[in-house]
Amino acid sequence: MVTKNEEISIAKRTKESKRASFLKLAEKRTNNTLKSLDLIANLANKYYYDYSQEQVEKIFGAIKERVNEAEKAFKKASIETKEDFKLWI
């Protein structure tokens, strides 16, 4: 449930504060993702791990699918525009 104070703070968000929030979160989340990918890459060491090519393909297939979904979300958000109401076509 959103409180009245939260509603006010959301309503007062400026373009600059939204941009600052985006930059802060995007940097943090991107760095976390890159670190996670580094950890996945560590699994390639055959001295410590045994895996099949099929397992590798599943891992990277899932990652690529999720990256594509995220990219589509940004593309969709950038092209969405609201049209003006027109009674006559």
C-alpha positions in Angstrom: 0.0 0.0 0.0 1.3 3.4 -1.0 1.2 6.0 1.8 0.3 9.7 1.2 3.9 10.8 1.7 5.1 8.3 -0.9 2.5 9.5 -3.3 3.7 13.1 -2.8 7.3 12.2 -3.3 6.5 10.2 -6.5 4.5 13.1 -7.8 7.4 15.6 -7.1 9.9 13.6 -9.1 11.6 15.8 -11.6 13.2 14.9 -14.9 16.6 15.5 -13.2 15.8 13.2 -10.2 14.5 10.5 -12.6 17.7 10.7 -14.6 19.8 10.6 -11.5 17.9 7.6 -10.2 18.3 5.8 -13.5 22.0 6.5 -13.7 22.6 5.3 -10.1 20.6 2.1 -10.5 21.7 1.3 -14.1 25.4 1.5 -13.1 24.9 -0.6 -10.0 22.8 -3.2 -11.8 25.0 -3.4 -14.8 28.1 -3.9 -12.6 26.3 -6.6 -10.7 25.4 -8.3 -14.0 28.9 -8.1 -15.3 30.3 -9.6 -12.0 27.8 -12.4 -12.3 28.9 -13.1 -15.9 32.5 -13.2 -14.7 31.4 -15.9 -12.1 29.7 -17.9 -14.8 32.9 -17.6 -17.0 34.8 -19.1 -14.0 32.8 -22.3 -14.5 34.6 -22.9 -17.7 37.7 -24.2 -15.8 37.7 -27.9 -16.6 40.1 -28.6 -13.8 37.4 -27.8 -11.2 34.2 -28.5 -13.2 32.7 -31.0 -15.5 29.9 -30.0 -17.9 28.5 -30.8 -21.3 28.2 -28.5 -24.4 24.4 -28.9 -24.0 24.6 -27.4 -20.5 26.7 -24.5 -21.8 24.3 -23.8 -24.6 21.3 -23.8 -22.1 23.1 -21.3 -19.9 24.0 -18.9 -22.7 20.6 -19.4 -24.4 18.8 -18.3 -21.2 21.2 -15.3 -20.8 20.8 -14.2 -24.4 17.0 -14.5 -24.2 16.8 -12.4 -21.1 19.1 -9.8 -22.6 16.9 -9.6 -25.7 13.8 -9.2 -23.5 15.5 -6.3 -21.6 16.6 -4.6 -24.8 13.0 -5.0 -26.3 11.6 -3.3 -23.1 13.8 -0.3 -23.7 13.0 -0.1 -27.4 9.3 -0.4 -26.7 9.5 2.3 -24.0 11.2 4.7 -26.5 8.6 4.3 -29.2 5.5 4.4 -27.1 3.7 7.6 -27.7 0.1 8.5 -26.8 -2.0 9.7 -29.7 -4.4 12.6 -29.4 -8.1 11.7 -29.3 -9.8 12.3 -32.6 -13.5 11.8 -33.1 -13.2 11.9 -36.9 -11.0 9.4 -38.7 
